[in-house]
């Protein structure tokens, strides 16, 4: 990030901007790989993140709380002159 910021401080050429972007992309890929490996190892040890099914179950509980909400439309009478 620091190298990319330094590149942007001056008046970089398109080639310099592309080189900085490539470095950031490579670093991002390494970070994603490390996060993926950490997630995979936590899944094998039982620390798996919640699945979509868990989120859906939580969503239905929230929906039941809002049963008193009424969806309605209205017309502003003063606008019809």
C-alpha positions as CSV (number, residue, x, y, z in Angstrom):
1,X,0.0,0.0,0.0
2,X,2.8,2.4,0.9
3,X,4.5,1.9,-2.5
4,X,1.2,2.5,-4.3
5,X,0.6,5.7,-2.3
6,X,4.2,6.9,-3.1
7,X,3.5,6.3,-6.8
8,X,0.3,8.4,-6.7
9,X,2.0,11.3,-4.9
10,X,4.0,12.4,-8.0
11,X,2.9,12.4,-11.6
12,X,3.2,8.8,-12.4
13,X,3.3,7.4,-15.9
14,X,0.8,4.8,-17.0
15,X,3.5,2.2,-16.8
16,X,4.2,3.2,-13.2
17,X,0.5,3.0,-12.3
18,X,0.2,-0.4,-13.9
19,X,3.2,-1.7,-12.0
20,X,1.8,-0.4,-8.7
21,X,-1.6,-2.0,-9.5
22,X,0.1,-5.3,-10.2
23,X,1.9,-5.2,-6.9
24,X,-1.3,-4.5,-5.1
25,X,-3.1,-7.3,-6.9
26,X,-0.4,-9.8,-6.1
27,X,-0.5,-8.7,-2.4
28,X,-4.3,-9.0,-2.4
29,X,-4.1,-12.6,-3.8
30,X,-1.6,-13.6,-1.1
31,X,-3.9,-12.1,1.5
32,X,-6.9,-13.9,0.1
33,X,-5.0,-17.2,0.0
34,X,-3.9,-16.8,3.6
35,X,-7.5,-16.1,4.7
36,X,-8.8,-19.1,2.7
37,X,-6.3,-21.4,4.4
38,X,-7.1,-20.0,7.8
39,X,-10.8,-20.5,7.1
40,X,-10.3,-24.0,5.8
41,X,-8.3,-25.0,8.9
42,X,-10.9,-23.5,11.3
43,X,-13.6,-25.5,9.4
44,X,-11.7,-28.8,10.1
45,X,-11.4,-27.9,13.8
46,X,-15.1,-27.2,14.2
47,X,-14.9,-23.4,14.1
48,X,-16.7,-23.1,10.8
49,X,-18.5,-19.8,10.0
50,X,-22.3,-19.7,9.8
51,X,-23.8,-21.1,6.6
52,X,-26.5,-19.5,4.5
53,X,-29.0,-21.8,6.3
54,X,-28.2,-20.2,9.6
55,X,-28.7,-16.7,8.2
56,X,-32.0,-17.8,6.6
57,X,-33.2,-19.1,10.0
58,X,-32.3,-15.8,11.7
59,X,-34.1,-13.9,8.9
60,X,-37.3,-15.7,9.5
61,X,-37.2,-15.0,13.2
62,X,-36.8,-11.3,12.4
63,X,-39.7,-11.4,9.9
64,X,-42.0,-12.8,12.6
65,X,-41.3,-9.9,14.8
66,X,-42.6,-7.4,12.2
67,X,-46.1,-9.0,11.8
68,X,-47.7,-5.7,12.9
69,X,-46.3,-3.7,10.0
70,X,-48.8,-2.8,7.3
71,X,-47.6,-1.8,3.8
72,X,-49.8,1.0,2.5
73,X,-49.9,3.7,-0.1
74,X,-51.2,7.2,0.3
75,X,-52.2,10.1,-2.0
76,X,-51.5,13.7,-1.0
77,X,-54.8,15.4,-1.6
78,X,-53.3,18.9,-1.6
79,X,-51.3,18.2,-4.8
80,X,-54.5,17.8,-6.9
81,X,-55.5,21.4,-7.6
